[in-house]
């Protein structure tokens, strides 16, 4: 447990690309706004805006790891902390979409 709640582990873009190619890829949870998401997102990502996550938590699978994503990593870190508290296996994409160099779906 960190000073301000549960500790959230980060994953960088290269690590995430490796995870997405693995036998058991993580669930990619994009917590940006719909407008941001439609401008470009990781192809496998599902959108649940941060302000909706609390009442849509049931949509996030519990049977595989989750990686949270936003523009810079701040909102997704908040989402990841919430998910850790709810018992999910979750990591945050460090630097968000600003640092993502993998494929982008528009």
PyMOL CGO cylinders between C-alpha atoms (Angstrom):
from pymol import cmd
from pymol.cgo import CYLINDER

trace = [
    CYLINDER, 0.00, 0.00, 0.00, 1.40, 3.37, -1.00, 0.3, 1, 1, 1, 1, 1, 1,
    CYLINDER, 1.40, 3.37, -1.00, 1.22, 6.58, 1.00, 0.3, 1, 1, 1, 1, 1, 1,
    CYLINDER, 1.22, 6.58, 1.00, -1.92, 7.73, -0.85, 0.3, 1, 1, 1, 1, 1, 1,
    CYLINDER, -1.92, 7.73, -0.85, -3.66, 4.37, -1.30, 0.3, 1, 1, 1, 1, 1, 1,
    CYLINDER, -3.66, 4.37, -1.30, -2.85, 1.14, -3.11, 0.3, 1, 1, 1, 1, 1, 1,
    CYLINDER, -2.85, 1.14, -3.11, 0.33, 1.06, -5.16, 0.3, 1, 1, 1, 1, 1, 1,
    CYLINDER, 0.33, 1.06, -5.16, -0.23, 0.95, -8.90, 0.3, 1, 1, 1, 1, 1, 1,
    CYLINDER, -0.23, 0.95, -8.90, 2.38, -0.64, -11.13, 0.3, 1, 1, 1, 1, 1, 1,
    CYLINDER, 2.38, -0.64, -11.13, 3.21, 0.94, -14.48, 0.3, 1, 1, 1, 1, 1, 1,
    CYLINDER, 3.21, 0.94, -14.48, 3.91, -0.70, -17.81, 0.3, 1, 1, 1, 1, 1, 1,
    CYLINDER, 3.91, -0.70, -17.81, 5.67, 1.14, -20.63, 0.3, 1, 1, 1, 1, 1, 1,
    CYLINDER, 5.67, 1.14, -20.63, 4.56, 1.06, -24.25, 0.3, 1, 1, 1, 1, 1, 1,
    CYLINDER, 4.56, 1.06, -24.25, 7.09, -1.56, -25.31, 0.3, 1, 1, 1, 1, 1, 1,
    CYLINDER, 7.09, -1.56, -25.31, 6.09, -3.86, -22.44, 0.3, 1, 1, 1, 1, 1, 1,
    CYLINDER, 6.09, -3.86, -22.44, 2.42, -3.40, -23.33, 0.3, 1, 1, 1, 1, 1, 1,
    CYLINDER, 2.42, -3.40, -23.33, 3.07, -4.30, -26.96, 0.3, 1, 1, 1, 1, 1, 1,
    CYLINDER, 3.07, -4.30, -26.96, 4.77, -7.51, -25.75, 0.3, 1, 1, 1, 1, 1, 1,
    CYLINDER, 4.77, -7.51, -25.75, 1.80, -8.26, -23.48, 0.3, 1, 1, 1, 1, 1, 1,
    CYLINDER, 1.80, -8.26, -23.48, -0.64, -7.73, -26.34, 0.3, 1, 1, 1, 1, 1, 1,
    CYLINDER, -0.64, -7.73, -26.34, 1.26, -10.33, -28.42, 0.3, 1, 1, 1, 1, 1, 1,
    CYLINDER, 1.26, -10.33, -28.42, 1.23, -12.86, -25.57, 0.3, 1, 1, 1, 1, 1, 1,
    CYLINDER, 1.23, -12.86, -25.57, -1.03, -15.92, -25.19, 0.3, 1, 1, 1, 1, 1, 1,
    CYLINDER, -1.03, -15.92, -25.19, -3.09, -14.06, -22.60, 0.3, 1, 1, 1, 1, 1, 1,
    CYLINDER, -3.09, -14.06, -22.60, -3.29, -10.40, -23.64, 0.3, 1, 1, 1, 1, 1, 1,
    CYLINDER, -3.29, -10.40, -23.64, -4.58, -7.91, -21.08, 0.3, 1, 1, 1, 1, 1, 1,
    CYLINDER, -4.58, -7.91, -21.08, -7.87, -6.05, -21.27, 0.3, 1, 1, 1, 1, 1, 1,
    CYLINDER, -7.87, -6.05, -21.27, -7.06, -2.49, -22.37, 0.3, 1, 1, 1, 1, 1, 1,
    CYLINDER, -7.06, -2.49, -22.37, -9.27, 0.02, -20.57, 0.3, 1, 1, 1, 1, 1, 1,
    CYLINDER, -9.27, 0.02, -20.57, -9.20, 3.51, -22.08, 0.3, 1, 1, 1, 1, 1, 1,
    CYLINDER, -9.20, 3.51, -22.08, -10.61, 6.04, -19.59, 0.3, 1, 1, 1, 1, 1, 1,
    CYLINDER, -10.61, 6.04, -19.59, -10.49, 9.15, -21.79, 0.3, 1, 1, 1, 1, 1, 1,
    CYLINDER, -10.49, 9.15, -21.79, -13.51, 10.98, -23.16, 0.3, 1, 1, 1, 1, 1, 1,
    CYLINDER, -13.51, 10.98, -23.16, -15.35, 9.57, -26.18, 0.3, 1, 1, 1, 1, 1, 1,
    CYLINDER, -15.35, 9.57, -26.18, -13.96, 12.40, -28.33, 0.3, 1, 1, 1, 1, 1, 1,
    CYLINDER, -13.96, 12.40, -28.33, -10.37, 11.63, -27.33, 0.3, 1, 1, 1, 1, 1, 1,
    CYLINDER, -10.37, 11.63, -27.33, -10.94, 7.92, -27.89, 0.3, 1, 1, 1, 1, 1, 1,
    CYLINDER, -10.94, 7.92, -27.89, -12.31, 8.44, -31.41, 0.3, 1, 1, 1, 1, 1, 1,
    CYLINDER, -12.31, 8.44, -31.41, -9.33, 10.62, -32.35, 0.3, 1, 1, 1, 1, 1, 1,
    CYLINDER, -9.33, 10.62, -32.35, -7.15, 7.53, -31.92, 0.3, 1, 1, 1, 1, 1, 1,
    CYLINDER, -7.15, 7.53, -31.92, -6.80, 4.60, -29.55, 0.3, 1, 1, 1, 1, 1, 1,
    CYLINDER, -6.80, 4.60, -29.55, -4.98, 1.30, -29.08, 0.3, 1, 1, 1, 1, 1, 1,
    CYLINDER, -4.98, 1.30, -29.08, -6.86, -1.12, -31.39, 0.3, 1, 1, 1, 1, 1, 1,
    CYLINDER, -6.86, -1.12, -31.39, -7.80, -3.58, -28.61, 0.3, 1, 1, 1, 1, 1, 1,
    CYLINDER, -7.80, -3.58, -28.61, -8.93, -0.85, -26.19, 0.3, 1, 1, 1, 1, 1, 1,
    CYLINDER, -8.93, -0.85, -26.19, -12.41, -0.58, -24.74, 0.3, 1, 1, 1, 1, 1, 1,
    CYLINDER, -12.41, -0.58, -24.74, -13.72, 2.82, -23.68, 0.3, 1, 1, 1, 1, 1, 1,
    CYLINDER, -13.72, 2.82, -23.68, -15.11, 3.49, -20.24, 0.3, 1, 1, 1, 1, 1, 1,
    CYLINDER, -15.11, 3.49, -20.24, -14.57, 7.18, -19.41, 0.3, 1, 1, 1, 1, 1, 1,
    CYLINDER, -14.57, 7.18, -19.41, -13.14, 7.76, -15.94, 0.3, 1, 1, 1, 1, 1, 1,
    CYLINDER, -13.14, 7.76, -15.94, -16.28, 9.56, -14.77, 0.3, 1, 1, 1, 1, 1, 1,
    CYLINDER, -16.28, 9.56, -14.77, -18.36, 6.46, -15.66, 0.3, 1, 1, 1, 1, 1, 1,
    CYLINDER, -18.36, 6.46, -15.66, -16.03, 3.80, -14.27, 0.3, 1, 1, 1, 1, 1, 1,
    CYLINDER, -16.03, 3.80, -14.27, -17.67, 3.61, -10.84, 0.3, 1, 1, 1, 1, 1, 1,
    CYLINDER, -17.67, 3.61, -10.84, -21.03, 2.48, -12.19, 0.3, 1, 1, 1, 1, 1, 1,
    CYLINDER, -21.03, 2.48, -12.19, -19.60, 0.46, -15.10, 0.3, 1, 1, 1, 1, 1, 1,
    CYLINDER, -19.60, 0.46, -15.10, -17.07, -1.56, -13.11, 0.3, 1, 1, 1, 1, 1, 1,
    CYLINDER, -17.07, -1.56, -13.11, -19.05, -4.74, -13.88, 0.3, 1, 1, 1, 1, 1, 1,
    CYLINDER, -19.05, -4.74, -13.88, -18.01, -4.36, -17.55, 0.3, 1, 1, 1, 1, 1, 1,
    CYLINDER, -18.01, -4.36, -17.55, -14.31, -4.82, -16.73, 0.3, 1, 1, 1, 1, 1, 1,
    CYLINDER, -14.31, -4.82, -16.73, -13.32, -8.51, -16.86, 0.3, 1, 1, 1, 1, 1, 1,
    CYLINDER, -13.32, -8.51, -16.86, -11.87, -10.05, -13.72, 0.3, 1, 1, 1, 1, 1, 1,
    CYLINDER, -11.87, -10.05, -13.72, -10.45, -13.11, -15.47, 0.3, 1, 1, 1, 1, 1, 1,
    CYLINDER, -10.45, -13.11, -15.47, -7.42, -11.39, -17.02, 0.3, 1, 1, 1, 1, 1, 1,
    CYLINDER, -7.42, -11.39, -17.02, -5.05, -8.52, -16.30, 0.3, 1, 1, 1, 1, 1, 1,
    CYLINDER, -5.05, -8.52, -16.30, -6.18, -4.97, -17.05, 0.3, 1, 1, 1, 1, 1, 1,
    CYLINDER, -6.18, -4.97, -17.05, -4.06, -2.10, -18.39, 0.3, 1, 1, 1, 1, 1, 1,
    CYLINDER, -4.06, -2.10, -18.39, -5.51, 1.39, -17.99, 0.3, 1, 1, 1, 1, 1, 1,
    CYLINDER, -5.51, 1.39, -17.99, -4.82, 4.10, -20.59, 0.3, 1, 1, 1, 1, 1, 1,
    CYLINDER, -4.82, 4.10, -20.59, -5.49, 7.83, -20.94, 0.3, 1, 1, 1, 1, 1, 1,
    CYLINDER, -5.49, 7.83, -20.94, -3.78, 10.74, -22.68, 0.3, 1, 1, 1, 1, 1, 1,
    CYLINDER, -3.78, 10.74, -22.68, -0.83, 11.26, -20.30, 0.3, 1, 1, 1, 1, 1, 1,
    CYLINDER, -0.83, 11.26, -20.30, -1.20, 8.61, -17.60, 0.3, 1, 1, 1, 1, 1, 1,
    CYLINDER, -1.20, 8.61, -17.60, -2.84, 10.68, -14.85, 0.3, 1, 1, 1, 1, 1, 1,
    CYLINDER, -2.84, 10.68, -14.85, -6.51, 9.72, -15.28, 0.3, 1, 1, 1, 1, 1, 1,
    CYLINDER, -6.51, 9.72, -15.28, -5.57, 6.13, -15.99, 0.3, 1, 1, 1, 1, 1, 1,
    CYLINDER, -5.57, 6.13, -15.99, -3.51, 6.04, -12.78, 0.3, 1, 1, 1, 1, 1, 1,
    CYLINDER, -3.51, 6.04, -12.78, -6.61, 7.18, -10.88, 0.3, 1, 1, 1, 1, 1, 1,
    CYLINDER, -6.61, 7.18, -10.88, -8.65, 4.48, -12.61, 0.3, 1, 1, 1, 1, 1, 1,
    CYLINDER, -8.65, 4.48, -12.61, -5.99, 1.86, -11.85, 0.3, 1, 1, 1, 1, 1, 1,
    CYLINDER, -5.99, 1.86, -11.85, -6.00, 2.79, -8.15, 0.3, 1, 1, 1, 1, 1, 1,
    CYLINDER, -6.00, 2.79, -8.15, -9.78, 2.37, -8.09, 0.3, 1, 1, 1, 1, 1, 1,
    CYLINDER, -9.78, 2.37, -8.09, -9.50, -1.02, -9.81, 0.3, 1, 1, 1, 1, 1, 1,
    CYLINDER, -9.50, -1.02, -9.81, -6.74, -2.22, -7.45, 0.3, 1, 1, 1, 1, 1, 1,
    CYLINDER, -6.74, -2.22, -7.45, -8.98, -1.33, -4.51, 0.3, 1, 1, 1, 1, 1, 1,
    CYLINDER, -8.98, -1.33, -4.51, -11.76, -3.36, -6.14, 0.3, 1, 1, 1, 1, 1, 1,
    CYLINDER, -11.76, -3.36, -6.14, -9.48, -6.41, -6.41, 0.3, 1, 1, 1, 1, 1, 1,
    CYLINDER, -9.48, -6.41, -6.41, -8.43, -6.25, -10.08, 0.3, 1, 1, 1, 1, 1, 1,
    CYLINDER, -8.43, -6.25, -10.08, -5.00, -7.21, -11.44, 0.3, 1, 1, 1, 1, 1, 1,
    CYLINDER, -5.00, -7.21, -11.44, -4.15, -3.89, -13.09, 0.3, 1, 1, 1, 1, 1, 1,
    CYLINDER, -4.15, -3.89, -13.09, -1.26, -1.83, -14.44, 0.3, 1, 1, 1, 1, 1, 1,
    CYLINDER, -1.26, -1.83, -14.44, -1.18, 1.71, -15.81, 0.3, 1, 1, 1, 1, 1, 1,
    CYLINDER, -1.18, 1.71, -15.81, 0.29, 2.66, -19.20, 0.3, 1, 1, 1, 1, 1, 1,
    CYLINDER, 0.29, 2.66, -19.20, 3.11, 5.01, -18.24, 0.3, 1, 1, 1, 1, 1, 1,
    CYLINDER, 3.11, 5.01, -18.24, 2.86, 8.29, -20.17, 0.3, 1, 1, 1, 1, 1, 1,
    CYLINDER, 2.86, 8.29, -20.17, -0.45, 7.30, -21.74, 0.3, 1, 1, 1, 1, 1, 1,
    CYLINDER, -0.45, 7.30, -21.74, -1.18, 7.78, -25.42, 0.3, 1, 1, 1, 1, 1, 1,
    CYLINDER, -1.18, 7.78, -25.42, 1.40, 10.57, -25.58, 0.3, 1, 1, 1, 1, 1, 1,
    CYLINDER, 1.40, 10.57, -25.58, 4.13, 7.95, -25.16, 0.3, 1, 1, 1, 1, 1, 1,
    CYLINDER, 4.13, 7.95, -25.16, 2.43, 5.06, -27.03, 0.3, 1, 1, 1, 1, 1, 1,
    CYLINDER, 2.43, 5.06, -27.03, 4.34, 4.16, -30.20, 0.3, 1, 1, 1, 1, 1, 1,
    CYLINDER, 4.34, 4.16, -30.20, 2.31, 1.12, -31.18, 0.3, 1, 1, 1, 1, 1, 1,
    CYLINDER, 2.31, 1.12, -31.18, -0.57, 0.89, -33.62, 0.3, 1, 1, 1, 1, 1, 1,
    CYLINDER, -0.57, 0.89, -33.62, -3.43, 3.38, -33.34, 0.3, 1, 1, 1, 1, 1, 1,
    CYLINDER, -3.43, 3.38, -33.34, -6.97, 2.81, -34.52, 0.3, 1, 1, 1, 1, 1, 1,
    CYLINDER, -6.97, 2.81, -34.52, -8.83, 5.90, -35.78, 0.3, 1, 1, 1, 1, 1, 1,
]
cmd.load_cgo(trace, "trace")
